[in-house]
Amino acid sequence: MKKILITGGAGFIGSHVVRRFVNKYPEYQIYNLDALTYAGNLENIIDVENKSNYTFVKGDVVNEDFINELFNIHNFDGVLHLAAESHVDRSIEDPLAFVKTNVIGTINLLNAAKNQWKDNFEGKRFYHISTDEVYGSLGIDGLFTETTSYDPNSPYSASKASSDHFVRAYGETYGLPYVLTNCSNNYGSYHFPEKLIPLFINNIINNKPLPVYGDGNYTRDWLFVEDHAIAIDLVFHEGKNHETYNIGGFNEWKNIDLVRLLCQIMDRKLGRKKDASEKLITYVKDRPGHDLRYAIDASKITKELGWKPSVTFEEGLEKTIDWYLNNQEWLQNVTSGAYKDYYKKQYL
């Protein structure tokens, strides 16, 4: 039985990946490592916690001794590395936390894998999941490709860019078998409500202001998280070693247009008057280093592995909204305590 370590598997994207791997590959033993910081939530994976091929391990990738011991005990065949600090606003507030988790944590995992597999790389794989933000900002034209030069503009994207470089360096220097993907903005169920879509869904439900940065014309490519999990599955099993694949939704939206669409759907589902939620839109001071536009060219993964998005943005957004409306207890649970203090400091 193959032993697969998934880091950050109680978070947003990680929980979808864990669920897919546990259910689809009963012949794998899945170990889910998560530090359970504010965005890690065991409620996200409650439906697989009793599966015989699933084990949860609480721990931090920053703890080198812990990571080495974990590898020595379990002798993993593969690593899917999703553990990361990921919110740009938090990185501006505390850059060092992002360096520790995203850079040092990645190096700890790389060292453990290298040392464990050094005598036989056959059948091993280190999969590093990253972001399109490492490429910096696009103008009104063009797309990020796998060969686009890195140009990170926030502490978050700089930390992810650094971790990407270390993964590739371990491949070149030590022969470590790796694959790497850079994805666009994810949306879907189980998303901690600090990111735009779940934050605004929650605020609309509670008739709170919808804080839009700047003029709202920042443009992002949106990827349905379940489609991302499918892509991760494909890359892990069929991607070529030492290759990078961009994963995007072919789906660009200006923030303000997305927010208005979200308001329209929410008003319809909540039985509110037309434009009721749009009145909650509030323009707030822009954040430093805010990239104008991200857009991914995902033609490589489509051509080589046959992946493409399964839903349109409108379909995915409907599914996402329905999930949050049907799981308001989950929302209430994650928006209590320390998160409320952070929200007040950041947006009010």
Wavefront OBJ file of the C-alpha trace (Angstrom):
o trace
v 0.000 0.000 0.000
v 1.384 3.386 -1.017
v 1.693 5.941 1.729
v 0.878 9.501 0.685
v 1.420 12.581 2.849
v -0.883 15.531 2.152
v 0.089 18.696 4.011
v -2.509 21.354 4.759
v -5.284 18.853 4.223
v -7.690 20.461 6.669
v -7.640 23.737 4.775
v -9.705 24.867 1.830
v -8.032 23.275 -1.211
v -6.360 20.571 0.849
v -9.636 19.217 2.214
v -10.944 18.712 -1.324
v -7.746 16.929 -2.326
v -7.808 14.715 0.783
v -11.433 13.807 0.185
v -10.760 12.924 -3.450
v -7.680 10.795 -2.726
v -9.203 8.950 0.236
v -12.387 8.080 -1.670
v -10.844 7.392 -5.081
v -7.752 5.473 -4.006
v -8.602 2.973 -1.265
v -5.291 1.262 -2.032
v -3.449 4.359 -0.749
v -2.931 5.174 2.913
v -3.489 8.927 3.163
v -1.842 10.885 5.968
v -3.247 14.367 6.426
v -0.796 16.706 8.170
v -2.182 20.042 9.342
v -1.216 22.496 12.083
v -4.885 23.503 12.496
v -4.180 27.220 12.496
v -7.110 29.592 11.901
v -7.895 28.254 8.391
v -7.409 24.579 9.202
v -10.704 23.028 10.224
v -11.360 19.364 10.945
v -15.036 19.945 10.093
v -13.849 20.245 6.478
v -12.974 16.547 6.343
v -15.412 15.036 8.804
v -16.858 12.782 6.091
v -13.578 10.841 5.681
v -12.240 10.832 9.233
v -13.374 7.258 9.888
v -12.145 5.780 6.606
v -9.682 2.923 7.069
v -7.171 4.439 4.633
v -7.111 7.860 6.314
v -5.018 9.162 9.191
v -4.941 12.710 10.544
v -1.689 14.017 12.032
v -1.572 17.349 13.845
v 1.764 19.056 13.344
v 3.606 21.968 11.796
v 5.834 21.778 8.718
v 8.062 24.397 10.373
v 9.093 21.845 13.032
v 12.085 20.152 11.410
v 12.523 17.392 14.003
v 8.831 16.528 13.855
v 8.854 16.304 10.050
v 11.967 14.101 10.018
v 10.463 11.773 12.614
v 7.193 11.584 10.675
v 9.042 10.520 7.512
v 11.166 8.010 9.414
v 8.089 6.391 10.956
v 5.912 6.197 7.855
v 8.345 6.088 4.920
v 6.082 8.012 2.545
v 6.007 7.254 -1.164
v 4.620 10.638 -2.148
v 4.026 14.140 -0.831
v 1.341 16.597 -1.910
v 2.405 19.855 -0.316
v -0.498 22.286 0.154
v 0.319 23.652 3.616
v 0.825 27.396 3.298
v 0.000 30.781 4.653
v -1.991 32.179 1.753
v -3.760 35.451 2.514
v -2.002 38.482 1.020
v -3.370 40.905 3.607
v -1.985 38.787 6.444
v 1.410 38.632 4.713
v 1.586 42.424 4.687
v 0.850 42.415 8.403
v 3.274 39.593 9.330
v 5.749 38.655 6.562
v 7.909 36.467 8.796
v 5.064 34.025 9.445
v 4.896 33.455 5.685
v 8.642 32.912 5.410
v 8.518 30.332 8.195
v 5.629 28.280 6.824
v 6.010 28.728 3.077
v 9.803 28.699 2.784
v 11.250 26.937 5.844
v 8.334 24.495 5.975
v 8.844 23.554 2.336
v 12.591 23.077 2.836
v 11.945 20.819 5.843
v 9.702 18.614 3.705
v 12.190 18.624 0.821
v 15.037 17.589 3.125
v 12.994 14.823 4.708
v 11.932 13.473 1.313
v 15.456 13.725 -0.099
v 16.984 11.900 2.853
v 14.311 9.209 2.869
v 14.368 8.559 -0.879
v 18.049 9.171 -1.696
v 18.836 5.496 -2.293
v 15.858 4.917 -4.565
v 13.772 7.646 -6.207
v 11.784 5.100 -8.225
v 8.046 5.518 -7.706
v 8.486 8.579 -5.461
v 7.052 12.024 -6.085
v 7.111 15.420 -4.379
v 4.241 17.602 -5.593
v 4.409 21.280 -4.708
v 1.195 23.303 -5.117
v 1.795 27.004 -5.726
v 0.081 30.150 -7.007
v -0.089 32.377 -10.075
v 0.835 35.336 -7.867
v 4.525 34.420 -8.178
v 4.410 35.811 -11.727
v 3.515 39.316 -10.584
v 1.035 41.549 -12.375
v -0.199 41.474 -15.971
v -1.279 44.451 -18.023
v -4.534 44.412 -19.940
v -3.200 41.769 -22.358
v -1.370 38.481 -22.145
v -1.437 35.342 -19.996
v 0.910 33.681 -17.525
v 2.600 30.603 -18.980
v 4.885 28.080 -17.329
v 7.894 30.031 -18.664
v 6.784 33.481 -17.460
v 9.501 35.115 -15.355
v 8.813 35.409 -11.646
v 8.073 38.912 -10.374
v 6.329 38.648 -6.959
v 4.976 41.862 -5.455
v 3.705 40.880 -1.987
v 5.354 39.089 0.937
v 2.977 36.186 0.274
v 3.891 35.803 -3.394
v 7.588 36.307 -2.600
v 7.461 33.466 -0.068
v 5.733 31.162 -2.555
v 8.187 32.122 -5.304
v 11.049 31.236 -2.983
v 9.532 27.859 -2.151
v 9.022 27.141 -5.873
v 12.705 27.870 -6.533
v 13.789 25.567 -3.723
v 11.672 22.699 -5.093
v 13.225 23.082 -8.528
v 16.698 23.429 -7.004
v 16.287 20.136 -5.133
v 15.264 18.533 -8.402
v 18.354 19.801 -10.192
v 20.849 19.367 -7.348
v 19.716 16.108 -5.778
v 17.567 14.563 -8.499
v 14.452 14.755 -6.311
v 11.436 13.713 -8.422
v 9.019 16.645 -8.284
v 6.097 18.224 -10.092
v 4.913 21.776 -9.503
v 1.692 23.589 -10.307
v 0.719 27.253 -10.182
v -3.010 27.862 -9.905
v -5.327 30.832 -10.189
v -7.817 31.987 -7.525
v -9.851 29.090 -6.160
v -13.460 29.271 -5.023
v -15.923 26.740 -3.664
v -17.048 25.051 -0.454
v -15.128 25.010 2.844
v -13.334 28.292 2.067
v -12.396 30.321 5.138
v -14.328 33.615 4.894
v -11.438 36.020 4.596
v -11.160 35.584 0.817
v -13.468 37.564 -1.447
v -16.241 35.124 -2.383
v -16.921 33.428 0.994
v -16.396 36.739 2.823
v -18.991 38.485 0.677
v -21.453 35.584 0.846
v -21.245 35.714 4.625
v -21.543 39.497 4.707
v -24.565 39.507 2.406
v -26.293 36.926 4.607
v -25.684 39.207 7.591
v -26.306 42.531 5.777
v -22.747 43.712 6.416
v -20.694 46.003 4.124
v -18.934 44.463 1.131
v -15.393 45.978 1.214
v -14.069 46.345 -2.341
v -10.444 47.430 -2.675
v -9.665 50.530 -4.753
v -11.886 51.000 -7.799
v -12.792 47.310 -8.019
v -11.160 46.830 -11.410
v -8.572 44.310 -10.283
v -8.936 41.245 -12.481
v -8.542 37.604 -11.459
v -8.931 34.217 -13.101
v -11.241 32.002 -11.016
v -10.920 28.224 -10.670
v -13.574 25.982 -9.100
v -11.851 24.114 -6.274
v -13.277 20.713 -7.263
v -11.806 21.166 -10.741
v -8.500 22.039 -9.104
v -8.600 18.816 -7.072
v -9.137 16.847 -10.284
v -6.169 18.613 -11.878
v -3.984 17.876 -8.843
v -4.956 14.207 -9.077
v -3.963 14.154 -12.762
v -0.639 15.913 -12.259
v 0.325 13.711 -9.316
v -0.345 10.528 -11.272
v 0.392 11.474 -14.875
v 2.519 14.622 -14.862
v 6.151 14.408 -15.917
v 8.911 14.731 -13.344
v 10.577 18.162 -13.114
v 7.688 19.780 -15.012
v 5.491 22.737 -14.112
v 1.803 22.961 -15.018
v -0.365 26.067 -14.779
v -3.952 25.419 -13.666
v -6.506 28.111 -14.440
v -10.208 28.488 -15.023
v -10.045 30.320 -18.381
v -12.316 32.658 -16.489
v -11.332 36.286 -15.911
v -13.495 38.643 -13.874
v -13.010 42.151 -12.611
v -13.635 42.162 -8.873
v -16.517 44.627 -9.067
v -18.273 42.633 -11.812
v -17.883 39.441 -9.791
v -19.277 41.145 -6.677
v -22.292 42.443 -8.603
v -23.001 38.975 -10.012
v -22.667 37.515 -6.527
v -25.116 40.117 -5.193
v -27.657 39.292 -7.900
v -27.548 35.547 -7.215
v -27.683 36.041 -3.444
v -30.680 38.402 -3.712
v -32.502 35.825 -5.802
v -31.733 32.942 -3.448
v -32.527 34.942 -0.318
v -35.745 36.369 -1.758
v -34.535 39.943 -1.444
v -35.411 42.893 -3.653
v -33.345 43.450 -6.787
v -30.111 45.349 -6.079
v -30.612 45.043 -2.311
v -27.160 43.541 -1.757
v -25.392 45.905 -4.163
v -26.181 48.695 -1.721
v -23.785 46.989 0.700
v -20.787 47.575 -1.618
v -18.253 49.850 0.071
v -15.018 50.961 -1.588
v -12.077 50.824 0.826
v -8.458 51.955 0.742
v -6.360 49.844 -1.595
v -3.775 47.496 -0.146
v -0.047 47.995 -0.890
v 1.448 46.112 -3.846
v -1.943 45.146 -5.266
v -1.461 43.398 -8.632
v -3.767 44.656 -11.368
v -4.470 41.425 -13.222
v -3.740 37.703 -13.122
v -4.639 35.360 -15.965
v -3.360 31.845 -16.564
v -2.723 30.010 -19.803
v -3.650 26.429 -18.870
v -3.210 25.014 -22.361
v -0.244 22.817 -21.343
v -2.192 20.755 -18.792
v -5.108 20.574 -21.224
v -2.931 19.379 -24.084
v -0.707 16.971 -22.134
v -3.072 15.607 -19.478
v -6.531 16.295 -20.921
v -7.712 18.510 -18.063
v -10.174 21.350 -18.466
v -12.712 23.047 -16.171
v -15.941 21.089 -15.776
v -18.212 24.028 -14.919
v -18.679 27.599 -16.018
v -18.097 30.293 -13.444
v -21.814 30.960 -13.178
v -22.485 27.253 -12.508
v -19.657 27.008 -9.994
v -20.753 30.172 -8.222
v -24.318 28.870 -7.913
v -23.003 25.634 -6.386
v -20.742 27.569 -4.038
v -23.490 29.882 -2.819
v -25.859 26.952 -2.300
v -23.244 25.198 -0.186
v -22.748 28.190 2.115
v -26.480 28.801 2.444
v -26.983 25.141 3.357
v -24.042 25.141 5.788
v -24.532 28.319 7.781
v -23.588 26.534 10.998
v -20.145 25.922 9.469
v -19.924 29.602 8.611
v -20.884 30.623 12.132
v -18.298 28.288 13.612
v -15.401 29.638 11.566
v -16.320 33.302 11.935
v -16.206 33.286 15.721
v -13.380 34.175 18.090
v -10.064 35.493 16.793
v -11.308 35.866 13.243
v -13.760 38.563 14.307
v -10.914 40.571 15.838
v -8.890 40.228 12.649
v -11.852 41.225 10.503
v -12.431 44.399 12.523
v -8.767 45.338 12.249
v -8.542 44.636 8.532
v -11.810 45.905 7.091
v -13.637 48.134 9.566
l 1 2 3 4 5 6 7 8 9 10 11 12 13 14 15 16 17 18 19 20 21 22 23 24 25 26 27 28 29 30 31 32 33 34 35 36 37 38 39 40 41 42 43 44 45 46 47 48 49 50 51 52 53 54 55 56 57 58 59 60 61 62 63 64 65 66 67 68 69 70 71 72 73 74 75 76 77 78 79 80 81 82 83 84 85 86 87 88 89 90 91 92 93 94 95 96 97 98 99 100 101 102 103 104 105 106 107 108 109 110 111 112 113 114 115 116 117 118 119 120 121 122 123 124 125 126 127 128 129 130 131 132 133 134 135 136 137 138 139 140 141 142 143 144 145 146 147 148 149 150 151 152 153 154 155 156 157 158 159 160 161 162 163 164 165 166 167 168 169 170 171 172 173 174 175 176 177 178 179 180 181 182 183 184 185 186 187 188 189 190 191 192 193 194 195 196 197 198 199 200 201 202 203 204 205 206 207 208 209 210 211 212 213 214 215 216 217 218 219 220 221 222 223 224 225 226 227 228 229 230 231 232 233 234 235 236 237 238 239 240 241 242 243 244 245 246 247 248 249 250 251 252 253 254 255 256 257 258 259 260 261 262 263 264 265 266 267 268 269 270 271 272 273 274 275 276 277 278 279 280 281 282 283 284 285 286 287 288 289 290 291 292 293 294 295 296 297 298 299 300 301 302 303 304 305 306 307 308 309 310 311 312 313 314 315 316 317 318 319 320 321 322 323 324 325 326 327 328 329 330 331 332 333 334 335 336 337 338 339 340 341 342 343 344 345 346 347 348
